[in-house]
Amino acid sequence: MYRQSFAQLCAGTVETVLADLGSPGSGPFLDAGCGTGNVSRRAAEAGWSVTAVDAAEQMLAEAQTSCAGLPVRWVRGALPRLGFASGVFEAVVANFVINCVSDPRAAVRELARVVRPGGVVALTVWVSGRTAQSALMMEALQAAKVVPERGGGLPAGRDFERTVPGLIGLTRQAGLEPVRSRELAWDWVVSWEDWWTGIAGGVGSTGQAYLAQDPPTRERVYRHLRSRVEESEADGMLRLPSVAAYVLARSSPLRQSGRRHRGHRVDR
Ligand SMILES: C[S@@+](CC[C@H](N)C(=O)[O-])C[C@H]1O[C@@H](n2cnc3c(N)ncnc32)[C@H](O)[C@@H]1O
């Protein structure tokens, strides 16, 4: 259900990020938090020598299916300790991953450690409160007389501002120098069936907010969303405006590298 819903949303930034890295690609490339393989597939097709890492076994299995036939190295591992030697990757991408981890600063430091001196790290995160699907869910919960909880945030001091300046701050704290930064905006075009499958399956914060309700409230939320969506549907497809913060940052060419790192890593 993740593959047919949220994974399609995450794919919206991939072409921009890979174009900024240069195509055809060359050299070792890390897809950190590969999910179902959106980035790995396109990077391998573009010529990069891809290593894909994810904390979730099931995601790796899905990514292997979607990248079948492409020469991708699959590794189970979790930020902030990936277990690779320092400075081994030419390019590192974490597409909608830093917004999922429990210690974003430590995670970006780890990505900065494994990129080679002079290499690049590309990061995207959701901009707080700016995706149409979260706005629709808020509206539906309010219509169902639910006061949405603001749970799920990180403790103060661990969290960061989910904006372009917030992401720039994270990269600078990790010793990287931002070279490109902006919001990326696109319409997520998805069928009602695929969208609803993800929400009813508890995918993402929108799905979690739905599943947190009791059955009568879920029914009211469903009805509200269905009727709202019918108003805007064209050809059975929804268009959900989506916004991400994006930063491409470079590691200093003068950085010391070569230190080995002790961590946990399982090649699959
Ligand atoms: C929103 S998905 C994005 C997937 C993919 N990057 C894409 O663009 O489609 C986030 C992914 O990060 C993975 N993830 C979450 N926490 C992680 C961690 N600490 N280390 C590595 N991967 C993690 C999840 O398992 C999930 O596959």
The ligand as a Tripos MOL2 file, in Angstrom:
@<TRIPOS>MOLECULE
LIG
   27    29     1     0     0
SMALL
NO_CHARGES

@<TRIPOS>ATOM
      1 C1          9.3100    8.7130    3.2060 C.3       1 LIG1
      2 S1         10.2990    7.3350    2.8670 S.3       1 LIG1
      3 C2         11.2830    7.9260    1.5040 C.3       1 LIG1
      4 C3         11.8120    6.8040    0.6820 C.3       1 LIG1
      5 C4         12.6820    7.1690   -0.5200 C.3       1 LIG1
      6 N1         13.8420    7.9470   -0.1330 N.3       1 LIG1
      7 C5         11.9130    7.8170   -1.6220 C.2       1 LIG1
      8 O1         12.3030    8.8810   -2.0660 O.co2     1 LIG1
      9 O2         10.9080    7.2520   -2.0590 O.co2     1 LIG1
     10 C6         11.4550    7.2810    4.2180 C.3       1 LIG1
     11 C7         12.3270    6.0530    4.2250 C.3       1 LIG1
     12 O3         13.3290    6.2220    5.2230 O.3       1 LIG1
     13 C8         13.5090    5.0200    5.9170 C.3       1 LIG1
     14 N2         14.0640    5.3570    7.2290 N.ar      1 LIG1
     15 C9         13.4240    5.8850    8.2880 C.ar      1 LIG1
     16 N3         14.2760    6.0630    9.3180 N.ar      1 LIG1
     17 C10        15.5010    5.6320    8.8710 C.ar      1 LIG1
     18 C11        16.7890    5.5580    9.4660 C.ar      1 LIG1
     19 N4         17.0000    5.9850   10.7170 N.pl3     1 LIG1
     20 N5         17.8120    5.0680    8.7390 N.ar      1 LIG1
     21 C12        17.6040    4.6490    7.4540 C.ar      1 LIG1
     22 N6         16.4040    4.6930    6.8540 N.ar      1 LIG1
     23 C13        15.3620    5.1730    7.5410 C.ar      1 LIG1
     24 C14        12.1300    4.3950    5.9610 C.3       1 LIG1
     25 O4         12.1820    3.0030    6.1820 O.3       1 LIG1
     26 C15        11.5940    4.7540    4.5820 C.3       1 LIG1
     27 O5         11.9200    3.7680    3.6440 O.3       1 LIG1
@<TRIPOS>BOND
     1     1     2 1
     2     2     3 1
     3     2    10 1
     4     3     4 1
     5     4     5 1
     6     5     6 1
     7     5     7 1
     8     7     8 2
     9     7     9 1
    10    10    11 1
    11    11    12 1
    12    11    26 1
    13    12    13 1
    14    13    14 1
    15    13    24 1
    16    14    15 ar
    17    14    23 ar
    18    15    16 ar
    19    16    17 ar
    20    17    18 ar
    21    17    23 ar
    22    18    19 1
    23    18    20 ar
    24    20    21 ar
    25    21    22 ar
    26    22    23 ar
    27    24    25 1
    28    24    26 1
    29    26    27 1
@<TRIPOS>SUBSTRUCTURE
     1 LIG1         1 GROUP 0 **** ****
